[in-house]
Amino acid sequence: MEKVITLDLIMPSLIEAIENGREFKFTPNGNSMYPVFKDGKNEVVLTKAENLKIGDIPLCRKPNGSYV
């Protein structure tokens, strides 16, 4: 059984990794991004956003603390 971890729990580690030039890889769960991401089937690689281009999917935190 795989452990499910929320974005809130990993955000400090994620930010540290990205700010230090590393990638952060994980498998997302849920269907909110279907058909781009399929529940538990895709690997996501987060890196520092420098030059976004068509096809990139940015992760943003809204003022209310939720992620988009």
N, C-alpha and C positions, 0 to 999 in steps of 0.2 A: 504494500500500500504506500502510495506516494504522500508525502507531507504537503499540505496546502498552506502557503504562507501569503499573507496579505501584503499589498504594496506598502501600507503604513509601517509594517514591521521591518521591511528591508530597505526603506527609503534612505536612512542614514548611510548604510553600506553602499547602496547604489550611487548616491551623490559622491561619496568619497572615491569610489572606483572611477567614476566618470571624470571627476575633477583631476584625478591623477593620471589621466590618459589611458585608462583600462576600459575594456568592454565588460558589460554586465549581461549575462545570458540567462534566460529562464523560459519556461513553458507556460504560457498563459492558459487560464481556465475560464470558461464562460463563453457565451455566444454573442456578446455585444458587438464584436468586430467581425462576425460571420458575414460573408464568406472569405474575407481576407485571412482571418485566423480561425481555425477550427479547434474546438474545445480539446485541450490536451494533445493536439497533433503537431503544432508548429513550435519552433524555437524562435524566440525574439532576442535580438542583440541590440542593446542600448549603448550608444556612444555619445560623446559630446557633440551637440548640434553646432556646426560651424557654417556649413554651406548647404542648407537644405535644398533638395531638388525634387522634381516630380517623382512620385513613388515613395518618398520618405514619409514615415508616419511619426510625427513628433509626439512626445509625451509631455503634457503640460499640467501644471497644478493650478487650479482656479483659486481665487481669493477665499472661497469657503472651505478649502482644503481637499476637495475632491479632485480626481485625476481625469483628464480627457486625453 
